[in-house]
Amino acid sequence: MKYTVSIAMGPVDELVEIARTAEEVGFDAIALPDSLFYMEKQAADYPYTPDGSRMWNADTPWVDPLIAAAAMGAVTSTLRFYTNVMKLGSRNPLLLARQVGSVANLTRNRFGFGVGIGWAPEEFEWCGVPFARRGKRVDEMIEVIRLVLAGGMVEFHGEFFDFDRLQMSPAPSEPVPFYVGGHTDVALRRAARVGDGWTSAMMTGAQLAETIGKLNALRAEFGRDREPFEYQAVCIDKFGVDGHRELADAGVTDNIVIPWMFDGLSFDAPLDKKKDSMKRFADTYIHSGWQQT
């Protein structure tokens, strides 16, 4: 099982040093969250908290994940980066293809594209995109972005997007993996059908095991059960070596963690404290050899 550090809601000026430290102590990747803006009034419930409230406020820091990946990639050589997840629905696929291809090239193929739809009607409507039929639109967006990133002269004529022959160069020298987020049945089917992996929001170990079972069945249904597939998980109730072993046994391939939270620190804790937490976490789980026992 791999280990990824999430940088959710942390100060922007700490990110480059966190990437350096994550690589030094042995983490595999950085997970980059996405939020366009904070609307004062929300028209829909946030889907990943019991009461629908957001876990952040207007002053919580966010950075564009693609820009962050490029900046953090410039000071590292082995660490990988992936969006967790980028909300596609309010964006344009050709512009995204240009950005994703640039990040993949700048990081020398150390970037994975975690994708979702987006839950907030305001993010769609205030960016000039209808909220209606968002799932179908995102399905087509994934097709467009993958097509363009593959390189060469391409064209696309779909229901939502239509363009004649064009080419973006340079194309990434390796395919960019797509990790599909979401917990609904339609999201799981999307992940099984077109994804190179699935990424969770906050879930219990039991929920993760059940969902991974569903995804394995769906992948078999789509004839993709022999292809490599990542299960990236944020688990809220499996801790310690025994808990991590349970997650691995359930099929989790990538454990997304915020190490300083396990030490009782906040998102805006001092950088040196966060670095200490990352090293302590790595010594306990990454270098302890528990996966060989």
N, C-alpha and C positions, 0 to 999 in steps of 0.2 A: 504494500500500500504506500502510495506517495503522500507527501504532506505539502500543503499549500497555505501560505499566509494571506489572509484577507486584510486589505487596507481600508475597509469600510469606515467612513466617517472620521478618519484621522486627519490631522493637520497636513496641508499640502506640502509645506516646507520640510517635512520629515521623510517624504516618500523615497527620494533618491538614496538616502542613508539606510533606510529600511531595506531597500533592494540589495544594497551592498552587503548588509549584515545577513540577510536571508540566504544569500549565496554562500557567504563565508561559513555559516554554521551548518549548511547542508539541506536547506529546504529545496523542494523541487520547483516551486512556482509561486507567483503572486496572483491573487484573484482581484480583479479590478471592477468595482461596482459602478453603476451608472445611475445618474439622476440629472435630469435637464434643469429643473428649477423647483422651487418650493412655492406652491400656490397657497395663498392665505386661506382659502376655503376649498375643500376637496369635494368633488361631486360624487365620488365613489369610495367605498371602503378599501383600505389597503388590505390585500388578501392574505397576508402572512402574519397577522396579529389577531388575537381572539376578538378584540373589540373593533377592529378595522382602523385603528389609529396608526399614524406613522411613528416610527421610532426615532425620528429626528425632527429638528425645527428649522426655522428660517436661517439661523446662523450656523447650522452644521456645515462643515466644509466638504465640498465635492470637487473633483477634477475630472475633465474629460478622460475616459479610460484609454482611448487610443493615444492621446498625447502623453499620458502618464506612462504607458507601455514603452513608447519611443524614448522618453527621458530615462526611465529606469533601465531599459535595455542598453543604453549607451555606456552605463557604468558597470555592467555585468557581462559575463561571457557564457555562462551555462544555464542560468536561471530562466525559466519560462514564464510567460505571462498569458492570462486569458481574461476576457471580459466575463463578468459574473453577475447578471448578464446584461448585454446591451439591448436596450429597447428599440427594436427595429421599426415598429409601426409608425412612429412620427417622423421618420427620416427618409431620405432618398437613396435607393440602392446603388445608383451609379456613383454618387458622392462617397458612399460608404465603401464601395469596392476600391476606389482610389485610395482612401485612407487605410483600409485594412491591408491592401497590397503594399503600401508604403511601410507600414509597421512591420509586416512580415519580412520585408527586405532589410530594413534597418536593424532588426533584431536577429538577422540571419536564421530565419525560420524558427524562432523561439516564441511564436505567438499563436494562440488558439482563439477562435471567435465564438464566445458564448453568446447565444442569441435568445431573445424572448420577444413578446409582443408589446408589453406595456399595459399597465392597469388603469392609468389616469386619463379620463377623457380630455382634460385640459392639455395634456402633453400632445395629443393629436390635434385638437381643434385650434389651439393657439400657434401651432406650427404649420397650419394650413392643410391638414390631412383629416379626412372624416374618421370618426371612431367606429362607425358601422363597417362591417365586413373586414375587420382588422386581421382576423386569422387568415383568411384567404389571401389578403394582400401580402402578409408576411411570408406565406408559403411561396408566393411568386417572387418576393424580394430575395429569398434564399437562393432560388433558381438563378436569378440575375447575377447576384454577387459571385456565386460559384462559377458561373459561366465566364464572367469577365476575368476572374482571378486565374482561371486555367490558361489564359494567354491566347494570343493570336487574334485574328479578326473575327468578331462575333456579331450576331444580331439577335434580337428578341422581339417577339410579337405576342404579347399576352393580353389578358383582360385589363390589367391595371398599368402595365408598363410596356412601352412600345418604342423600339429604336432600330435604325438600320445599322449597317456594318460599322463597327468601331473597334479600337484596340487600345488597351492601356499597357504601357511598358515602363519598366520591366515587370513581367509577371513574377510572382514568387517562384523560386526554383523548386519548392516542394509544395504539395497541396496544404492549404490552411485547414486544420481541423475545425469542424463546427460542432459546438456543444449546445444542445437545445435545453432550455429551462422550462419549468412549469410543472404543476402537479395535477392538472385536470386530465381527463381521459383524452381529449383532443391533443393536448400538449404531449402526452406520453406517446400517442400514435405518431405525432410529428417527429419526435426524437427517434423512435424506432425505425421510422421510414427513411429519414434523410440525415440523421445526426451521426457524428462520429463518437458521440457520448451524450450523456444526460447530466444536468447539474441541478441540485436541489436548492431550495431555500431552507429555512429552519424546519427540521423534522426530528421526530424521535427515532430511535433505533428500530423499533417495531414498524413504524411507518416506512422507513427506508427499506427494510427487508421486504415488506409487502410490495412496495413500488418497484423494486428491482426485479422481483418475481414477475410482476405484470409486464415490465419492459422486456425481460427475457422471452416471455411468451409472445409478445408482439413482434419482436425481432425474428423469431422463428416463423411467425405468420407471414412476414414480409420477405422471408428467405435470406435474412441477414445475420442469422445466429452464429455463423462461423467467422464473421468479420470482427476485427478488433473494435472494442467499445469501452469508453470510460464511464465510470459512475462516480461523479464528483458530489460529495455530500457535506452538508452542514448539519451536524448532529447535536442535539441539545440535551442528551441524557446518557451518553456512553463515554465515560471518562476513565482515565487510568489505563494501564497496559491491558487489563482484562476487557475493558470497554472497547479499546481500539482493536483488539483481537476479534471481538464479536462483530465489529463493523467489517473487518476484512473477510470474516467467514460469511457474512451476509452478501458479499460481492462488491463492497465499496472499494474502488481502486485509488481514490484520491480524497484525503480527509482535509477539508478546508477549515482552518482554525484561526483564531485571533489569540496568540500565545499570552499576551499581557492580560487578557480578560481572565485567564485561569489563575492569575496572581492577584486578582482583585483590583486591577488598575482600570482606569477609564479610557475611552477612546482618545482623549487629549492628554494622556499621561506624558511626562517628560521622555524625550527620546532615549536617554541613557537607560531608563527603567525598562522601556520596551526592548531595547537591545539585550539587556540582561535576561528578560523573559524569553526571548527568542532562543538564546543560547541554552538556557535551562531546559526549555521544551525540547530542543534538538538533542541534548544529552540524554534526556529521559526516554524519548520515543524513537528518534531517527537513528541514533548511534548505539542504542542499548542492546540491539540484537534480538529484540522480542519476536521479530517476524521469523527468525530462524529456529525458535524454540517450539 
